[in-house]
């Protein structure tokens, strides 16, 4: 499970991903500029892992509002890519609840090119209230503004390393954590994408990403190990410090990846 930030680090990586959220209303609307540091290396194509991180942030915000003052924990996150977003474009995302239950809230996020209206991706995420009754927002939940800008490629900013093909490690960085001190769940999607790329090659494009969170990555690094079965890649993410499985992911490679090169 991942936990949204209660108190964000002053230089949080999340605040450098170019996303700004409107502070009132539903559907929640967010706007993000696609810049080169968010793209796959050697291309002008936005990373699917970034879409996953944005989706986690906007749907997590919607879920947090339904559960306020309780903290919302991410149970699963799925992103389906409909078309490429390119550097220099601006993305509009709209997020809303699909089902608000007693214990679980399901939300959706839809991404479009803001200038043309062309659909880019659709995401679904489900959340539960933390079972720890001490996990409550001090003073109540409020939306955050995150419209910063990376100055280095995202993989470098996250200090990702690949000790072997199909294996990528995401370190436990102070500015990449949630309020519980665990690695922020949206960033795990980037590690999944990198593990897939290190196994399938730099030309691989992630068309679908599904993440199920099992426990927080409290020690780190989060070690993503990918196994390919044709167009499907299964990724297991272990908290290397504790030796426990933290998340599992399934990824579908895009059959038309050459269109995005």
FENQUIDA-V83983 format. One record per run of one state. SS is the DSSP state (H for helix, E for strand, L for the rest). FROM is the first residue (numbers start at 1). TO is the last residue. Records with the same first field share a line. If there is no record, write none. Layout:
BEGIN
SS=FROM-TO + FROM-TO
END
This chain:
BEGIN
L=1-1 + 4-12 + 17-18 + 22-27 + 34-35 + 40-44 + 47-47 + 68-69 + 71-71 + 82-85 + 87-89 + 101-103 + 114-118 + 130-135 + 137-145 + 147-153 + 158-160 + 165-166 + 171-173 + 178-182 + 184-184 + 201-205 + 214-221 + 230-231 + 240-243 + 254-256 + 261-261
E=2-3 + 19-21 + 28-33 + 39-39 + 45-46 + 70-70 + 72-81 + 86-86 + 90-100 + 104-113 + 119-129 + 136-136 + 146-146 + 161-164 + 167-170 + 177-177 + 183-183 + 206-213 + 222-229 + 232-239 + 244-253
H=13-16 + 36-38 + 48-67 + 154-157 + 174-176 + 185-200 + 257-260
END
